[in-house]
């Protein structure tokens, strides 16, 4: 469990570092990258994905799969978020 937790934490840290570097290069880009956090549709899809993967993963791999399911839900939500593009 500790190795899984550490690996998921490293992946999340890499995403945050990626956002910080993008923000340094183009101010305001972090707000656009994380805009999915306020999008209800993205949250619903992300939570649904996490629940389905978590249930399937828990049945096959045990409780450590729940962490990966939560990370997958976050990534799916970020991909489906409808960020408004500035013209």
C-alpha positions in Angstrom: 0.0 0.0 0.0 2.8 2.4 0.8 4.4 2.0 -2.6 1.1 2.6 -4.3 0.4 5.7 -2.3 3.9 7.0 -3.0 3.6 6.4 -6.7 0.2 8.1 -7.0 1.6 11.1 -5.0 4.5 11.3 -7.4 2.1 11.4 -10.4 0.0 14.1 -8.8 3.2 16.1 -7.9 4.3 15.8 -11.6 1.0 17.2 -12.7 1.3 20.2 -10.3 4.8 20.9 -11.4 3.7 20.7 -15.0 1.1 23.3 -14.2 3.6 25.5 -12.4 6.0 25.5 -15.3 3.2 26.3 -17.7 2.1 29.2 -15.5 5.6 30.6 -15.5 5.7 30.5 -19.3 2.2 31.8 -19.8 0.5 33.6 -16.9 -3.1 32.5 -16.5 -2.6 29.1 -18.0 -3.0 27.3 -14.7 -6.5 28.7 -14.3 -7.4 27.3 -17.7 -5.8 23.9 -16.9 -7.6 23.4 -13.6 -10.9 25.0 -14.7 -12.5 21.5 -14.8 -12.6 21.6 -11.0 -15.6 24.0 -11.3 -17.3 22.1 -14.1 -20.2 19.9 -12.8 -20.2 17.8 -15.9 -16.5 17.0 -15.6 -16.9 16.2 -11.9 -19.8 13.8 -12.7 -17.9 12.0 -15.4 -14.7 11.8 -13.2 -16.6 10.5 -10.1 -18.4 8.0 -12.3 -15.2 6.8 -13.7 -13.5 6.6 -10.3 -16.5 4.6 -8.9 -16.6 2.1 -11.7 -12.8 1.6 -11.8 -12.7 1.5 -8.0 -15.3 -1.2 -7.7 -13.8 -3.3 -10.5 -10.3 -2.7 -9.1 -11.2 -3.4 -5.5 -12.7 -6.8 -6.6 -9.7 -7.8 -8.6 -6.7 -6.1 -7.0 -7.8 -5.1 -3.6 -8.0 -1.7 -1.8 -4.9 -0.3 -3.4 -6.8 0.0 -6.7 -9.0 2.7 -5.1 -6.1 5.2 -5.2 -5.5 4.5 -8.9 -9.2 4.8 -9.6 -9.3 8.2 -7.9 -6.3 9.4 -10.0 -8.0 8.0 -13.2 -11.2 9.9 -12.3 -9.2 13.1 -11.8 -7.5 12.7 -15.2 -10.8 11.8 -17.0 -12.4 14.9 -15.4 -9.5 17.1 -16.6 -9.9 15.7 -20.1 -13.6 16.2 -20.3 -13.7 19.6 -18.7 -15.1 22.3 -20.9 -12.6 25.1 -20.4 -13.6 28.3 -22.2 -10.9 29.3 -24.7 -9.8 32.9 -24.8 -9.6 34.4 -28.3 
